[in-house]
């Protein structure tokens, strides 16, 4: 919607993982090095963890498109909330094997035959399991058993396990000790720092033909980092809405105030703070006790209750102001879309007045029509 306004060739902050937009931060480069090392080793397990939206899937997809298909057959599983036996069927399906109606022993035999056939042609299997934190202990054990398929001293299948931080805790369980002995490398992907956040935003913009429009001020990018906490997916969500807001306001400069306004809107829409940052406006020094709580004595409790009530009123007023601004923004969007549609139909020779438009209405002798929509206070 805003791409033409900023002369961009595409949408820079889409949420779907796209290896074309891969940004090699310090952490992402190191995680990629671990994956490439594991790929070179050709055995065991590589574990990559990170917060939701940290860029794990983009990282893996960037690796997979660089895997030499003549020596490695890569398969990826993203649905892991299944039982152990169903996981094996997912593994078989990811390697394009028809295992319908096979029991577990026959299924394992079919997988082993496939992996041995690949080995005879000079290829090996790479299995990438995303969302590994959802795996049950039995499912993890089935993956470990697959690593027992060998030809001489060479493993026939290697696994990369990618998941959220909870998966690290799962690996600490006593029943995971056999799997842990086969992990040859493990890395936790953290958030971007402030400088990397700026470079990340500019990297994605340049990928779609950015030439300085829109113009992000340094303090605006610092605020992006503060709100999104350096998590790439949160950065994408915030910046996408920021560009939309700038487009609607017909402005080409992005400042800190615009970032804060959009962050507050997102917080209201999502029912809470965006990215974990506290966006609600609460007067400094406001007490933490709920309205009606009492402190050490009656006067102190009454004062605290009054101060807390005032803080809540201020918070509600701030939320109401943001809702009014959001309503005004929606109205402006509709107006702009209507202008575009009218211009388009006019260019096609289809523009004509709607019934009653352009002439005085009953009770409106000046022909001005109804009053414009405005926010209700």
QUIJOCOR-V341808 format. One record per run of one state. SS is the DSSP state (A for helix, B for strand, O for the rest). FROM is the first residue (numbers start at 1). TO is the last residue. If there is no record, write none. Layout:
ss:SS from:FROM to:TO
ss:SS from:FROM to:TO
This chain:
ss:O from:1 to:18
ss:A from:19 to:21
ss:O from:22 to:25
ss:A from:26 to:41
ss:O from:42 to:44
ss:B from:45 to:50
ss:O from:51 to:55
ss:A from:56 to:64
ss:O from:65 to:71
ss:B from:72 to:77
ss:O from:78 to:83
ss:A from:84 to:94
ss:O from:95 to:103
ss:A from:104 to:120
ss:O from:121 to:123
ss:B from:124 to:129
ss:O from:130 to:131
ss:A from:132 to:134
ss:O from:135 to:136
ss:A from:137 to:146
ss:O from:147 to:149
ss:B from:150 to:151
ss:O from:152 to:153
ss:B from:154 to:155
ss:O from:156 to:156
ss:B from:157 to:163
ss:O from:164 to:165
ss:A from:166 to:171
ss:O from:172 to:173
ss:A from:174 to:180
ss:O from:181 to:182
ss:B from:183 to:189
ss:O from:190 to:193
ss:A from:194 to:207
ss:O from:208 to:214
ss:B from:215 to:216
ss:O from:217 to:217
ss:A from:218 to:228
ss:O from:229 to:231
ss:A from:232 to:248
ss:O from:249 to:252
ss:B from:253 to:254
ss:O from:255 to:255
ss:A from:256 to:270
ss:O from:271 to:297
ss:A from:298 to:347
ss:O from:348 to:360
ss:B from:361 to:361
ss:O from:362 to:363
ss:B from:364 to:364
ss:O from:365 to:377
